[in-house]
Amino acid sequence: MDISNERISESSVESSGTESEEAANTPAPKPKSRMTADPGTAVLHGANLVWKDLCYEVPTPAKGLPCKREEVTYKRILNDLTGEIKPGEMMAILGPSGAGKTSFLNILARRVKATTDRKITGSIIVNGQKASHKYFKTIAGFVAQEDILMGSMTPWEALYFTAKLALGSGHSNEEIEEKVTSLLKNMGLFHVKDNYIGFIGKGSQASGIARGLSGGERKRVSVCVELIHNPLLLFLDEPTSGLDSYAAKTVITCMRELADKGRTMVCTIHQPSAELLKMFDKLLILGSGNTVYFGPTSEAPIYFESIGHPVPEFCNPGDHYLKVVQLGGKEKAEKDAVLGDIEEEGANLKDAIIDHTKMAEAFNKSVYGKAISDISADISKNKAPPNEEFTPVNFFVQLKLLVRRSVNNVIREPLLLRVRLIQTIIMSVFVGLIFLNLQNNQVVLVTNYLVVFLLLLILYLLVLMDPLPPFLLKEPYFGEKQVRAYIQL
């Protein structure tokens, strides 16, 4: 971001001496930590994110019997990706289905770890330091494609619940309420703060709660939940999917405002309009895990024109890029003998581009490809290693918040509450019928005891199985909080 020089008037120069004396006598204000800063204001320092020679491989499905299986082969999902995004910039990841957009985003956000089955090579550097998975939990937020929200909660309650877990016991209720209020106002959600979020799909039918917020409002609530701890980096997986043009524009506009305040924003996007695409500073186009283009969004039409694919007049640039990449990925065996390989100098790139590999080679030989090859992933020795410590709130605070949320969930879901009431009434009737007209007979007494034992056993099993269906619906939400290390019960 460019910083313009300001002109100083003569009057300000004359009064500078007096102001400096007053400033010297005034105690300096206590610096505000990043975790306590208002999410609606600019962050104190940004995050410079660099990825260098990033590769990702997964094993292919084994064939044949276990005793006769051949050696495990790996399929490369991402191939030598390199790039850099600076504080205050917003980057869009574009590409056809299966190009590796979500895989790249998950690896970049440190949500996928290298294992014996998954091979990840390359470097991910944040502010000149190698960032571990634990450190990313404190500086980064991740908004999944599917909104992981509890429909029985309101936006206010969802943000307050997350704030109590994320900010810990070092903040008073008044401070947390002020933070939540400020965040809702900045994201344009204050007018729906007391509306139920609502369920969608199967969750709506199973709970009985009508859908509350619109798709765009739900997406903005998901963004707000991640902004509670004021992250320097924010990753979003297809935030505009399933939204109409107005809702999509609202979400991207909110993202643009967050980036202008100093955050680093990275998101995958599916079929963006020309208006939305202009809001992004940088564009990364993937094809079969290869970099087809990486650079300023405004210069993408120039690059595609240089390789023989100019953007037609009155055509959406995003659709044109996807069409070029999609067609370039198809095999054209009949042209292989004619086109040949790309040469070092003077190659006719317009004719040589027939698949994603050669599109990547063409990009690497372009001005933009040579620029990213110079990106350094060296570890800075002058900076101290990042602080990876995150202290969650104590056990009893977590338990109190979870119990309160569960009670509200049971009360607010009418279908679930109705089924439980009917179940309890039926069981009570059966137990009462056992002792109706009870005779003073040893045989009847033993039979009744056996029936009571059986009913108690069934009731015990029902109690055990009762929380299972609601938990299956809300398991993604609980799992996300565990990934963020907020809940450690």
Secondary structure, DSSP 4 states (H G I P E B T S, - for coil): ---PPPP--HHHHHTHHHHHHHHHHSPPPPPPPTTTS-TTS--SS---EEEEEEEEEEEPPP-S-GGG-----EEEEEEEEEEEE-TT-EEEEE--TTSSHHHHHHHHTT-S---SSSEEEEEEEETTEEPPHHHHHHHEEEE-SS----TTS-HHHHHHHHHHHHHGGGS-HHHHHHHHHHHHHHTT-GGGTTS-----THHHHHH-PPP-S-HHHHHHHHHHHHHTT--SEEEEE-TTTT--HHHHHHHHHHHHHHHHTT-EEEEE-SS--HHHHTT-SEEEEEETTEEEEEEEGGGHHHHHHHTT-PPPTT--HHHHHHHHHHHHTS--HHHHHHH-PPPSSS--HHHH--SHHHHHHHHHTSHHHHHHHT---PPPSSSPPPP----PPPHHHHHHHHHHHHHHHHHH-HHHHHHHHHHHHHHHHHHHHHTTT--S-HHHHHHHHHHHHHHHHHHHHHHHHTTHHHHHHHHHHHHHHHHTT----
